[in-house]
């Protein structure tokens, strides 16, 4: 039997920090279960506009996996 999922936690990070982690490949943006791109260019532009104008963006959910060395 697999282990139970850990309790979710609410943590806030800046867009700059998330971008840094993505560039350093600490965030896997293409896991096996990730669906293909579903937003067209217009929707992607609207998201960028919302970020620039500091509009509310719903939470982004991440699944964390600890890598033991």
C-alpha positions in Angstrom: 0.0 0.0 0.0 1.4 3.4 -0.9 1.9 6.1 1.7 -0.8 8.7 2.3 -0.5 12.1 0.7 1.0 14.8 2.9 -1.3 17.6 4.0 -1.4 20.5 1.6 0.2 23.7 2.6 -0.4 27.2 1.4 2.9 29.0 0.4 3.3 32.1 -1.6 6.2 32.7 -3.9 7.0 35.6 -6.2 6.8 35.2 -10.0 10.5 36.0 -10.1 11.3 33.1 -7.7 9.2 30.6 -9.7 10.9 31.7 -12.9 14.3 31.3 -11.2 13.4 27.8 -10.1 12.1 26.9 -13.6 15.3 28.2 -15.2 17.4 26.1 -12.8 15.1 23.1 -13.6 13.9 22.8 -10.0 10.4 22.9 -11.3 9.5 20.2 -13.9 7.2 22.0 -16.4 6.8 18.9 -18.5 6.0 15.8 -16.2 4.6 12.7 -17.8 1.1 13.5 -16.6 1.1 17.2 -17.9 -1.4 17.8 -20.6 -0.4 19.5 -23.8 -0.8 23.3 -24.3 -4.5 24.1 -24.3 -4.5 27.9 -24.2 -4.4 29.7 -27.5 -2.2 32.7 -28.0 -4.9 35.2 -27.1 -5.5 33.5 -23.7 -1.8 33.4 -23.0 -1.5 37.1 -23.8 -4.4 37.8 -21.4 -2.7 35.9 -18.6 0.5 38.0 -19.2 -1.6 41.2 -19.2 -3.2 40.1 -15.9 0.2 39.5 -14.3 1.6 42.9 -15.5 -1.5 44.8 -14.3 -1.5 43.0 -10.9 -5.0 41.4 -11.5 -6.0 38.4 -9.4 -4.6 35.1 -10.6 -6.0 31.9 -9.1 -3.6 29.8 -7.2 -1.2 27.5 -9.1 -0.9 24.0 -7.6 2.3 22.1 -7.4 3.0 18.6 -6.4 6.3 18.3 -4.4 8.6 15.4 -4.6 11.6 15.1 -2.4 14.7 13.8 -4.1 17.0 11.9 -1.7 20.7 11.9 -2.6 
